[in-house]
Amino acid sequence: MPRNNDSLSSRELLARIGLSDAHPMDLLDDEPLEDLRGDVGAALRERYQALVQRHAFAPGDLVTWKPGLKNHRVPRYGDPAVVVEILQTPVFDSDKDAGSPYFREPCDVVLGLFIDDAAIRGELLTFHFDSRRFQPWTQEI
């Protein structure tokens, strides 16, 4: 452990926070949304319309984020997740801070996905999400 007057190399610092050549992570994994360079009001209305457009999902369906509505790090834009369960009564995040994007978010779908992490690579993980933010996944050819 370095003392206060010892300096860390950038490689040592990255290794301490879990980033290295052996375990790379793209910190800028999402492309910026092009429509935010124009009429922001129109972009907000478009996102609202996408949010309120519902899709009827069933267990086994493959889904992905709607453009501009991703509010979690995983899955990445364009990556599929499988619907594991549709909750009849939404679960609300326990975050008490009204400034959080998860405050009172109605999590009504359980999705299964893979995370590209060496320790858990290939393991099906499940997370609760707001289904309004998802659309059916179509494989791009």
Phi, psi and omega in degrees: 000126182289148174281169183305327182269357176277142178257154177257144172284162179297324178296318178294319180296314178298321179296324180293331179262012174089015178247132178200176176298326180286331181229068182288155176213125179280105182289341179245057189282348182249137177284144176295148181280123186298323187291354179277357178270354182248236183279103183294324177300317178294322178295320178297316178296321179296317178296319178299313180299320178294321181295319184276349176284114184267149172238141177271106180260156176223154177308135182099343178292147174262133183228164175212166179299144167285147180302131177080008183239012179285125178233015175225159181291330180234151351289166178286158175307134177087343179277144180276156169226152181256136177287121179264320183204143171255122182273129178293322177244117181299148173264135179255138179302142182277003179300124184271352184272115181296346178276356180276143177291348181262355181302120178059024177289125182279097180278106186241008179219141175254123182247144175254139181205168175257145172243131184281074179231129186307322184292329184234017182303128178088354178274135177281117178252146179242142180220153176268137181221168172272114186296339180297338183274000185241157177225164176301141179272133173237129181291125178281134182261000000 
